[in-house]
C-alpha cells in the first residue's frame, strides 16, 4: 500500500535537505511572465454513499474530508482562484442514468471567500453514485480558459460507476485539448482497482496519485497540491536514457522525464567545464503496487567508469515517491595558457530497486524525473565535495582547537578548585 506521510518541506522540491541549495534551473523556474492569469484549482470531491464509512481516524470519510477542506481553505494562497465541485452529492435514487448526471459546482472557481466556501462544505452529506468521468468533464469546463496554471484535485473512495464513460479516457481527452490542465488524484481506500483507475487519470495529464488513510495526510496532500498551483509552471522535457554511458543522451540544465523498467539502469551525459558545479537530483514514483522495501541510487561517473560521487535513498513503502541527489564541483585549472579548456563528460546513472509481485504490470517503466543544473562553482571548488563542508573546514578546525583548549582550561580549573577545597 502506497501512502504519503506529512510532506517534508521541499517535497515538492526534490531534495531540499540533501542538495542544500538545489533549485530548478533558472531558465526553467523563472518567474511567470507579467500579465498571466491567476492560477486556478478545482477541488473535486466524491460525496457518494460510501463516504459514510467510518474508517479514517475513527470518523467517517466525509467528516475527514470536510475537516481537511476547512484547513486547506484557511491556508490557500491569496493569488489562487479556488472552486469546489461535487460528484454524487444530490441524487440518492436507483436510476443509473440520473445518478450519472449527479455533479454540481458547490463553490465557483474564483477569488476565495473562505467563510462562504466553508459554509458550502458544511452542507455536504454522503448521498449517491460515483460519476467520476462526467464530473471531470464538468470540472475542466469550470476552470475556463486563460494562460494561468489550472489544476483539478480529485478525492474519491471508490471507482467510477458510470461506465462506459471511462474516466481514464476522459482524462486523456482533456490532456489532448492542450489547455495545460493537470489532474491530481487522492484515494481514500487501499483498493487495487481504485488505485489503478486514479493512477491512470493522473498519469494522463502529468498529475500525481497518492493513497491516504489519515485525515492529516489528506489535509497535507491537498494543501501541497493547491500551493503547487501557485508555483511557476515548469514543463519537463521527455528524454530517453540509454543502458550505458557511451550511448547516453547529453542533457543540459533543465527538468527531464523518463521511464525506467524494473531492474534497469538509465544513463545520461552532462558536459562540465572547469570551475562549474553539477547539481543533479532524481525522483522515481511508484505508480502501481510495489513491494515495501526499495531504493534509488544516483551516481556521477567518469567516461572511464570511475565513480565520482553518489546519492542514495531508501524507502519502506510509506511514500509513493523516492528522491535523491548529488553535487560535483569541477576545480579550476591551474595552467594559465589561456586556451579554452575542454569540457569533461560526466555520466549520470540512475538505478532503482523497486519490485512488484506477480500479476503487476512491469511496463511501461516507473516514472522518473531528473533535474540537472550546471552552475558556476564556488571559489576553491576542489574542497566543496569534502563531506559537503566546502570552505567551512577552517571553521571546523577552529572549533576543534577551541574545544581542546577549553577542555584543558576547565580541567585545570577543576583541579585547582578541588585543591583549594581540600586545603580549607
N, C-alpha and C positions, 0 to 999 in steps of 0.2 A: 504494500500500500504506500503510495507516494503522497507525502504531506509536506506542506510548508509550515515552518515554525515562524515565530515572530521575526520579521525581517531585520537583519543586521544593517546598520547604516551603510549604505553603499551597495546593498544587494542588487540594487539595480544598477549601480556601477559595479563592474565585475569583481574587483579585488581591492577595495579601498584600503583594507588593513594590510594586505600583503604587498601591494605595489606602492604604497606610501607616496601618493602624488601622481598616480596614473590618472590620466584623463583621456577622454576621447580626443582624437586628433583635432587640431584647431580648425581645419577645414571642414571636418565632419560635424563638429559640435558647436559651430559658430552660432551666435545669437540669431534668432529668427529675423528675417528681413522686416523692416519697419512697415506697418500697414497690414500685416497679416491678420486674418480674422481670429477671434478668440478661440482657444481650444474648447472642444465640446465633448462631454461624456454623457452617455445614456445608460443608466443602471437598469438592467432588465431582470426582474425578479419573478421567479416561479412562485405562484400563490395557489398551486393545486392542492387537492385534499390531502396528499401525502405529507404536506408540510406541517400537519398536526402532530406527527410523530415526535415523542419526547426522548430524543437520544443525543442532544447536544448540551453537555454540561448540566443535565438534569432538567432542561427546559425544552420546549418544542422548537423545531427548526424555524418556525415562523417567528417566535419570540427572539431567538438568537439573531435572525436576520434583521428584525426591527431594531434591536439594540445596536447591532453593527452599523446599520444605516444612520441612526441618530449620531453616533460618534463620527462617522465619515462626514456627515453634513456639517458638523462643527469644525472639522479640520480641512474642508475643501478650500483650496486656494481661491482668492478673490477673483483672479483672472479667468477661472474656469467656469464655463457655462454648463450647468448640470441639469439633467432631467431624469425622471423615473418612469419606466413603463412596466406594466404587469402582464403576466400571462396566467390564465386560469383563475382569475380573481372574482368573476361575477356570475358565471353560469354553473349551476350545481346539478343540472339535469342529466339525462342519459342520451340525449340526441347528440351523436358524434359530430354531425355537421355543424350544429350550433356551438358545441364545445370547442371546435377547432377555429371558431371565429373569436374566441374569448381572449382578446388582448386589448389593453387600453392604456392611454398615456395618463399616468397618475399625476405627474408634475411635468409641465412642458420644459423642453430644453431652453435655457436662457439664464440670465443673471439670477443668482440663487437668493431666494428669501428663505432663510433657514427655518424660521418659525412655521411658515406656510408649508414647506416641504415636510417637516416633522409631523405636522398635523395630518397631512395626507397619508403618511406612512402609518400613523396610529390607527387608521380606519381599516387596515387590511386584515382579512381573516381567510384562512385556507378554505378553498371552495371547490374548484372543478378540475378541468383537464390540463394537459401539458402541451399546448400548441407552440413548440419552440420555433419551428420553421416559419409559420405565419408571423409570429412575434418578431423574429429577426428582420423580416422584410419591412415591417412597420417601424421598427426601431431605427433602421437605416434611414427611412424617409424622415423620421423625426429630426435627424441631425442636419438635414438640408444640405446646401452647397457650401461654397466658400473654400478658402485655401488654408484654413487652420487645421490643426490635428483633430481627428474625430475617432472616438473610441466607444465601443459597446462593452459593458461588463455584464455577462450573463451568469446568474446564480441559480442553480437548479438542483433538485434532489432526485430527479427521475428522467427517463428517456422521453423523447417526443412521442405523443400518442396520436399524431395526425398524419401518419404515412398514408399515401406515397410521397407527400411533400417532404423529402429528406432534408433535414436541417443542414447536413454537411454540404449537399448540393446547393442549398440556398446561400451558404457562406461562400462557396466558390463563385456563385453568380454575383454576389456583392463584390468580391475581390476583382472579378473580371471587368467591373464597371470603371476601375481605375480611379476611384474617388478618395483613395488614401484612408480608408476606414479599417481600423483594427478591431477584432473581436477577441476579448479575453474571456475565459470560462472558468467557473468555480463549481466543483461538485461537492454536495453536502453528504454524500453517501459513498462508502467504499465499495463500489459496484463496478465490475469489469466492463460491462456493456455500456454503462453510463460514461465511464472513463474514456472508452474508445470513441463514443459519439462526441463528447465535449472536446476531446483532443483533436478530432478531425475538424470540428468547427473552428477552433482556434488556429490550427495549422494552416487552414485555407487562406487566412488573412494575415498571417505573420504574428498572430497573438500568442498568448500563453495559456496553459491549462494547469490548474492545481486542485487537489482534493483537500478539503479542510474538515475537521471533525470537532473543532472547538470554536466558541464564539470570538475569543480574542484573535485567533488565527484568521477568521473571516474578516474582522474589523481591519486588521493589519494589511491583509492582502488587498482588500478593496481600496483602502486608503492609499496604498502604494500605487495601484493602477490609476487612480484619479490624479495623484501627484505626477505620475509619469506623463499624463496627457499635457501637462503644462511645460514639460521639458522640450527643448529644441528637437525637432524631428531629425533622426539620423537614419538614413536608408542604407542598410547593409548591401554590400556588393557580393553577388554569388561567385564563388571560386571553387575549383575542383582540385584539391590537393592530390599529390602523387603518392606512390608507395615507396618512394626513395628520394633522396636529396637531388640526385642528378637530373631527374625529370620533373622536379617540383616547379610550380609556377612562381614567378617573382612578384611579391606584393610590396606595396609602398604603405605609407601611413594611411590608415583607414580602418573601417569596420567590415568584416567579411563573414559570410555564412557558407557552410558546407555541411555534408553529412558523412558520418563515419560508421562503417559497419562494425559489428561486434568482432573483437579480435583483430582489428585492422589498425594500421598507423596511417596518419596523414602528414605529408611533408610540404613545407613552403620555404621559399628562399627570400631573404632580405639583404639588400646591399647596404653596407655601413662604412662610412668614411672615418678616418682618424679624427678623434675629438667629438664624435657623435655618440649618442646613447640609444640603445634599442630597449624599448619597453613593450612588452607583449603580454597579453592575457588571453585566456581561453575559457569558455563555458560550454559544457556538454549537458544537454537536457534529456531527461528520461521521459519521453512522450508516450511510453507504454509501460506495462507492468514489468519490472525488473527485480532481480534478487537484491536483498538488502545491502550487502557489502560490495562496495565498488570504489574506484579511484580514478583520478585524472592526472596525467603527467604531461608537462610541457617542458621540452628540452631545447636549448640552443646548442648547436653542434657545428663544428667546422666542416668544410667540404671533405676533409680527410677523415672524418668520423670521430674527432676528439670532442668530448663533451665540454662545453664552456660553463654553463650554469643551468640549473633546472628549477622548476616549481612544481609542487605536487600537492594534492588534496585528497582526502579520503572521506567517504560518506557511509551512512548506515541505513539509508532508505527513508530518512525523515525529511528530506528535501528533494525536490524534483530537478534541481539544477546544481551542478558541481563546478566550481571555478578555481583556477589557479593562475599564477603569473610569474614573470621574471623580469630582471633588468640586466643589461650588459653594456657597460661603458667601454668604448674603444679608446685607448690612450692616444694622446697627440704623438706625432712622430718627432723624434729628436733631431733629425737631419734638417739642415737649412738650405737645401739645394733649390728650393722654390718650385720644384716640379709638383704638379697636382698628384697627390697620392692615389693609387688605385684603390677602389672600394673592396672591402672584404665581404665575401659572401657568407652569411650566417644562415644555417639551415634550422628551421623550427620544426620539431617533430611533436605531434600530438598523439597520445595514446590514452585509451580509457579501458577500464576493466569491468564495465557493465556486462551483465549476463542475464539471460532470460530463460525461463522454464520452457519445456517442450510445449508447442502449440502457440507460443507467442511469435508473431511475425518479426523476422530479423531484418527485413527490407521494407522501405528504404532504411538507411542507417540513422543513427540518432542525430538530431540537430546539433550542430557545432557552430559557435560564434567566436571568431578570432578578432582581437583588437591589436593593431600594430601601430606603434608610434615611434618615429625616429626623430630625435631632437638633439640640439646642441648639448654636449655633455658638460658637466661642471668642471671647474679647474681641478687639475690633479685627478683626472678621471680614473687613473690606474688604481687608486685605492678605494674607489667608491664601492666596488664589489666586495670589499673586505668585510663580510658579515653585515653589510648594509650600513656601516658606520661612517664611511666616507672620511671627510676631514675632521670628524669628531673624535678620531683616535687620540689627538693631543689632549682633548678634554678628558677622555677616559684615563689616559696616563696621569694627568694632573690629579684626578680624583683618587687614583690608586695611591699615589705618593702622599697626598693629603691624608688619606685614611691611615696609611702606615705611620706617618709622623704623629697623628692624633692618638693612635693606639699606644705608641711609645710614651707620649706625654701623660696619657691617662694612667698607664701602668706605673710610671714613676711617681705621679701624684698620689695614687692609691697607696703605694708602699710608704711614702713619706707620711701620709696621714695616719697609717697604721702604726708607724714607729712613734709618732707624737703621742698617739693614744696610749701605747704601752708605757711610755716614759711618765705619763701623768696618771 
